[in-house]
Amino acid sequence: MITIRHIVMPMALLASAALTACGGGGGGSNNGAPSTPSSVEKLGITADNYDQVVASTGAATAQASSSGHDGTNKDAKLTGVESHVLNWSQLAQAAVNQALAKQGGQLLLGAVSNQACVVSGNMSINIEGAAADAGLAVGEVITVDYSACVEEAGSRLDGRLKMKITKLADQDITEMNLDLTSFKVTDSSASDVVTGAMTVTKLPDLYVVNSPALTIVTTSGSVTQTEAWTNFLFTNADSSDKASRQVTFSGLLVSSELGNKSVEVTTPVALTYVGTSTVPNSGKVEIKGANNSIATLKVNSETSPVTISVDTNGDGTAEKSKSVAWDQIVGDDFN
């Protein structure tokens, strides 16, 4: 197994965002890029491959990650969802905030401002909109182009992000349309490239990412993994008493780890996290393939192993199942 999803976002950008960009996700030797999901063959999920499908689905499975990438202090979290989508959108907003800070908070409408990055490289910032003052305004479009930009030693940014402000509350952006064009983060061991569009809603008790099309390419050495999502929807909602939060996600995925075939991923039962725990206490993830085949991951409790199973024909009966410890769900088989 080759673990390659462990990009560490530059802390200078993430000071205002609580991000977890380390992750599991097993590598593979299939480096071909997936086709458009709507035109690709569905993967048949069987008793022989269901455990690997659960692990390899990446952005839709609860995976184990290590805080130090050394196999110690492991805790389970949705590393795929949170690093691929939630973290990327938060990173983009943090990057735009920092870009504005470099301009002293002045919105130079219609002008391109070139700024040096902290360590090396540069970024160019273009702001378009109708506002005439230094404040943010609905409808403004902020574009940041990065060129070998190193804001913190060991992490480089390239590519473009464009953010259109669609809703504001007292100068806080509560909704934005985000476009990423070959937006790339590179560290000493790997790189992540994201291209796609998404609408991000950020409220005190609700975070929603809705993306009609999103492609993520991760490379480490000679190994490249590609994931292409269609109609991806992610929600993270706090309970009214703030004692827990519920995470749901769905979408059609084509992955190089799945032989460039497609699966449909859903959470028929929301993943519920209690308090500040990064381990869900309950919930269910379903991965649907060809011929009504379904692989299921069921969360039993924070401290218990998860149950994974396969129903190869959709008749409601699992042909095979097993209990799996959180730290085993790392993209390899579980034997």
MIPATI-411227 format. One line per 4 residues: number of its first residue (from 1); their letters; for each residue x, y, z of C-alpha. Coordinates in Angstrom, 3 decimals, always signed. Each point is the difference from the previous one (the first is absolute). Example, Ala and Ser with C-alpha at 12.3 -4.5 7.8 and 13.67 -1.06 7.14 Angstrom:
2
1	AS	+12.300,-4.500,+7.800; +1.370,+3.440,-0.660 $
END
This chain:
335
1	MITI	+0.000,+0.000,+0.000; +1.189,+3.496,-0.846; -1.511,+2.797,+2.046; +0.194,+3.241,-1.949 $
5	RHIV	-2.754,+2.275,+1.279; +1.823,+2.005,+2.608; +0.422,+3.520,-1.309; +0.552,+2.460,+2.835 $
9	MPMA	-1.589,+3.356,-0.768; +2.125,+3.091,+0.733; -0.762,+1.165,+3.517; +0.334,+3.629,-1.029 $
13	LLAS	-3.144,-0.482,-2.065; -1.839,-2.083,+2.523; +0.217,+2.145,+3.091; -3.698,+0.781,-0.323 $
17	AALT	-1.128,-3.461,-1.063; -0.111,-3.140,+2.122; +1.291,-2.475,-2.543; +1.115,-3.623,+0.037 $
21	ACGG	+1.867,-0.634,-3.218; +1.789,-3.202,+0.931; -1.605,-3.138,-1.223; -0.016,-3.662,-0.745 $
25	GGGG	-1.016,-1.436,-3.310; +1.979,-2.786,-1.529; +1.973,+0.481,-3.164; -0.172,-2.036,-3.140 $
29	SNNG	+1.941,-0.417,-3.211; -2.875,+0.932,-2.309; +0.935,+3.504,-1.089; -2.626,+0.550,-2.704 $
33	APST	-2.368,+2.935,+0.374; -3.680,-0.886,+0.407; -2.487,+0.855,-2.717; -3.060,+2.169,+0.490 $
37	PSSV	-2.114,-1.829,+2.623; -3.195,+0.032,-2.070; +1.712,-1.938,-2.787; +1.964,-2.502,+2.032 $
41	EKLG	-0.717,-3.624,+0.867; -1.232,-0.750,+3.516; +2.173,-2.136,+2.247; -1.397,-3.353,+1.046 $
45	ITAD	+0.404,-0.405,+3.768; +0.605,-3.620,+1.015; +0.861,-2.085,+3.039; +3.598,+0.061,-1.219 $
49	NYDQ	+0.437,+3.751,-0.406; -2.504,+1.715,+2.313; +2.499,+0.704,+2.775; +2.436,+1.585,-2.420 $
53	VVAS	-2.833,+2.014,-1.550; -0.925,+1.378,+3.428; +3.611,+0.986,+0.675; +0.818,+1.257,-3.490 $
57	TGAA	-3.064,+2.197,-0.332; +2.078,+2.578,+1.868; -2.181,+3.079,+0.078; -2.990,-1.975,+1.203 $
61	TAQA	+1.286,-2.386,+2.632; +0.992,+0.433,+3.615; +3.735,-0.468,-0.080; +2.698,-0.083,+2.635 $
65	SSSG	+2.713,+2.606,+0.033; +3.025,+0.586,+2.152; +0.780,+3.400,+1.464; +3.682,-0.565,-0.647 $
69	HDGT	-0.215,-2.353,-3.007; +2.076,-2.440,+2.028; -2.690,-2.498,+0.916; -0.501,+1.366,+3.505 $
73	NKDA	-2.845,+1.902,+1.613; -2.494,-1.121,-2.624; -3.533,+1.305,-0.026; -2.785,-0.568,-2.495 $
77	KLTG	-1.422,+2.839,-1.991; -1.443,+0.699,-3.421; +3.370,+0.914,-1.399; -1.190,-0.299,-3.564 $
81	VESH	-3.002,+2.278,+0.239; +1.618,+2.545,+2.251; +3.297,+0.293,-1.845; -1.302,-0.340,-3.534 $
85	VLNW	-2.972,+2.306,+0.175; -0.635,+1.717,+3.323; +3.656,+0.824,+0.568; +0.571,+1.165,-3.542 $
89	SQLA	-2.862,+2.471,+0.226; +1.196,+1.261,+3.376; +3.537,+0.264,-1.325; -1.256,+2.064,-2.916 $
93	QAAV	-1.850,+2.422,+2.262; +3.007,+0.277,+2.307; +2.225,+0.627,-3.021; -2.256,+2.775,-1.251 $
97	NQAL	-0.089,+1.558,+3.476; +3.773,+0.012,+0.111; +0.227,+1.411,-3.498; -2.254,+2.876,+1.063 $
101	AKQG	+2.073,+0.520,+3.126; +3.074,+0.434,-2.186; -1.825,+2.912,-1.631; -0.685,+1.605,+3.345 $
105	GQLL	-3.660,-0.922,-0.305; -0.483,+2.332,-2.955; -2.172,-1.322,-2.799; +1.669,+1.410,-3.091 $
109	LGAV	-2.909,-0.672,-2.328; +0.957,-0.884,-3.543; +3.725,+0.185,+0.707; +2.489,-2.856,+0.135 $
113	SNQA	+2.244,+0.090,+3.050; +3.193,-2.079,+0.002; +1.164,-1.075,+3.430; +3.108,-1.883,+1.127 $
117	CVVS	-0.604,-3.147,+2.001; +1.627,-0.259,+3.427; +2.874,-2.333,-0.944; +0.146,+0.086,-3.797 $
121	GNMS	-2.160,+0.257,-3.107; -2.936,+2.310,-0.453; -3.753,+0.355,-0.267; -2.091,+2.337,-2.107 $
125	INIE	-3.343,+1.238,+1.306; -2.834,+1.381,-2.094; -3.250,+1.260,+1.552; -3.022,+0.834,-2.107 $
129	GAAA	-3.287,+1.400,+1.258; -2.109,+3.042,+0.588; +1.072,+0.978,+3.505; +1.861,+3.279,+0.368 $
133	DAGL	+1.308,-0.411,+3.516; +2.391,-2.349,+1.784; -2.728,-2.358,+1.170; -1.133,-3.237,-1.569 $
137	AVGE	-3.186,+0.042,-2.049; -2.352,-2.588,-1.492; +0.879,-0.576,-3.623; +3.685,+0.737,+0.305 $
141	VITV	+2.321,-2.479,-1.684; +3.478,-0.541,+1.433; +2.531,-1.891,-2.133; +3.376,-1.104,+1.334 $
145	DYSA	+2.646,-1.485,-2.305; +2.915,-1.740,+1.701; +3.411,-0.512,-1.596; +2.448,-2.132,+1.995 $
149	CVEE	-1.383,+1.720,+3.087; +1.574,-1.142,+3.250; -1.730,+1.577,+2.990; +1.551,-2.504,+2.401 $
153	AGSR	+3.144,-2.051,-0.518; -0.805,-3.430,-1.384; -3.332,+0.820,-1.650; -0.438,+1.562,-3.451 $
157	LDGR	-3.137,+1.360,-1.683; -0.687,+0.224,-3.744; -3.063,+0.543,-2.147; -3.112,+2.140,+0.299 $
161	LKMK	-2.896,+0.384,+2.374; -2.941,+2.275,-0.663; -2.600,+0.874,+2.617; -3.280,+1.814,-0.616 $
165	ITKL	-1.703,+1.298,+3.123; -3.707,-0.857,-0.079; -1.016,+0.632,+3.631; +1.420,+2.110,+2.839 $
169	ADQD	-0.806,+0.505,+3.670; +1.821,+2.932,+1.618; +2.944,-0.389,-2.395; +0.209,-3.746,+0.628 $
173	ITEM	-0.369,-2.060,-3.170; -2.843,-2.463,+0.590; -0.310,-1.251,-3.559; +2.390,+0.017,-2.936 $
177	NLDL	+0.415,-1.517,-3.432; +3.480,-1.451,-0.267; +1.872,-0.979,-3.161; +3.349,-1.777,+0.209 $
181	TSFK	+2.154,-0.311,-3.121; +2.960,-2.364,+0.393; +0.243,+1.205,+3.598; +3.016,-1.859,+1.310 $
185	VTDS	+1.594,-0.501,+3.388; +3.400,-1.696,+0.011; +2.100,-1.117,+2.950; +3.236,-1.968,+0.185 $
189	SASD	-1.643,-3.349,-0.634; -3.209,+0.495,-1.998; -2.295,+2.403,-1.817; -3.757,+0.527,-0.199 $
193	VVTG	-1.653,+1.697,-2.976; -3.675,+0.984,+0.059; -2.047,+1.238,-2.960; -3.709,+0.700,+0.219 $
197	AMTV	-2.802,+2.241,+1.160; -1.967,+0.000,+3.232; -2.416,+2.061,+2.034; +1.018,+0.293,+3.640 $
201	TKLP	-2.409,+0.998,+2.769; +1.568,+0.817,+3.346; -2.225,+0.814,+2.966; +0.726,-0.302,+3.744 $
205	DLYV	-1.768,-3.363,+0.190; +0.099,-1.206,-3.608; +2.634,-0.619,-2.683; -1.095,-1.109,-3.470 $
209	VNSP	+2.066,-0.719,-3.114; -1.897,-0.622,-3.239; +2.134,-0.849,-3.033; -1.367,-1.028,-3.412 $
213	ALTI	+3.471,-1.108,-1.140; +3.252,-0.363,+1.909; +3.251,-1.753,-0.885; +2.806,-0.717,+2.468 $
217	VTTS	+3.393,-1.331,-1.110; +2.523,-1.119,+2.615; +3.570,-0.906,-0.935; +2.791,-1.462,+2.084 $
221	GSVT	+3.125,-1.135,-1.782; -1.090,-2.104,-2.980; -3.487,-0.682,+1.398; -2.972,+2.127,-1.016 $
225	QTEA	-3.597,-0.338,+1.212; -2.890,+1.798,-1.688; -3.521,+0.475,+1.317; -2.771,+1.615,-2.039 $
229	WTNF	-3.224,+0.921,+1.792; -3.364,+0.913,-1.520; -2.810,+1.611,+2.020; +1.948,-0.123,+3.235 $
233	LFTN	-1.898,+1.305,+3.048; +1.555,+0.260,+3.458; -1.702,+1.325,+3.162; +1.309,+0.446,+3.530 $
237	ADSS	-2.729,+1.156,+2.394; +0.171,+0.679,+3.743; -2.826,-1.102,+2.262; -2.076,+2.747,+1.597 $
241	DKAS	+1.782,-0.463,+3.327; +3.447,-0.218,-1.676; +0.567,-3.348,+1.719; +0.451,-1.899,-3.276 $
245	RQVT	+0.252,+0.436,-3.738; -1.253,-1.999,-2.958; +1.884,-0.538,-3.253; -1.587,-1.167,-3.249 $
249	FSGL	+1.396,-0.290,-3.513; -0.980,-1.413,-3.356; +1.155,-0.050,-3.589; +1.157,-2.065,-2.953 $
253	LVSS	+3.698,-0.886,+0.124; +2.393,-1.255,-2.657; +3.368,-0.952,+1.470; +3.240,-1.357,-1.394 $
257	ELGN	+0.130,-2.206,+3.100; -3.255,-1.597,-1.150; +1.337,-0.806,-3.449; -1.446,+3.267,-1.369 $
261	KSVE	-3.526,-1.302,+0.566; -2.785,+1.791,+1.847; -1.842,-0.455,+3.281; -2.744,+2.017,+1.664 $
265	VTTP	+0.703,+1.031,+3.576; -2.633,+0.984,+2.575; -0.519,+0.260,+3.757; -3.514,-1.410,+0.549 $
269	VALT	+0.589,+0.531,+3.732; +1.936,+3.151,+0.864; +3.337,-0.425,+1.717; -0.425,+1.462,+3.482 $
273	YVGT	+2.948,+1.362,+1.977; -0.428,+0.715,+3.712; +1.740,+2.978,+1.566; +3.414,+0.685,-1.504 $
277	STVP	+0.666,-3.603,-0.974; +1.425,-0.646,-3.461; -1.441,-3.522,+0.085; -3.677,-0.427,-0.953 $
281	NSGK	-2.208,-1.679,+2.596; -2.623,-1.228,-2.479; -0.897,+0.091,-3.673; +0.224,-1.909,-3.245 $
285	VEIK	+1.763,+0.392,-3.343; -1.221,-1.838,-3.113; +1.963,-0.490,-3.213; -2.161,-1.155,-2.898 $
289	GANN	+1.363,-1.721,-3.103; -1.140,-1.999,-3.000; -2.892,-2.475,+0.128; -1.381,+1.546,+3.215 $
293	SIAT	+3.109,-1.031,+1.940; +0.561,+1.922,+3.233; +2.917,+0.222,+2.427; -0.940,+1.361,+3.424 $
297	LKVN	+2.008,+1.481,+2.842; -1.961,+0.142,+3.281; +1.273,+1.942,+3.000; -0.827,-1.814,+3.234 $
301	SETS	+1.455,+2.428,+2.545; +3.001,+2.231,+0.563; +1.988,-2.808,+1.587; -1.261,-3.059,-1.899 $
305	PVTI	+1.241,-1.353,-3.338; -2.056,+0.937,-3.041; -1.933,-2.665,-1.900; +0.508,-0.228,-3.742 $
309	SVDT	-2.144,-2.249,-2.177; -0.987,-0.711,-3.595; -3.342,-0.722,-1.623; +0.988,-1.065,-3.508 $
313	NGDG	-3.479,+0.160,-1.581; -1.965,+2.492,+2.091; -2.411,-2.537,+1.477; +0.573,+1.256,+3.534 $
317	TAEK	+2.128,-2.953,+1.107; +3.712,+0.414,+0.640; +2.067,-2.809,-1.516; +3.052,+0.935,+2.028 $
321	SKSV	+0.892,+2.312,+2.881; +2.755,+0.663,+2.500; +0.922,+2.249,+2.912; +2.877,+2.337,-0.681 $
325	AWDQ	+1.969,+2.179,+2.405; +0.175,+3.661,-0.947; +3.733,-0.050,-0.542; -0.326,-2.825,-2.517 $
329	IVGD	-1.999,+2.100,-2.451; +3.007,+1.397,-1.819; -0.546,-1.039,-3.590; +1.323,-3.565,+0.082 $
333	DFN	-1.955,-3.173,+0.595; -0.923,-0.944,+3.550; +1.194,-3.588,+0.186 $
END
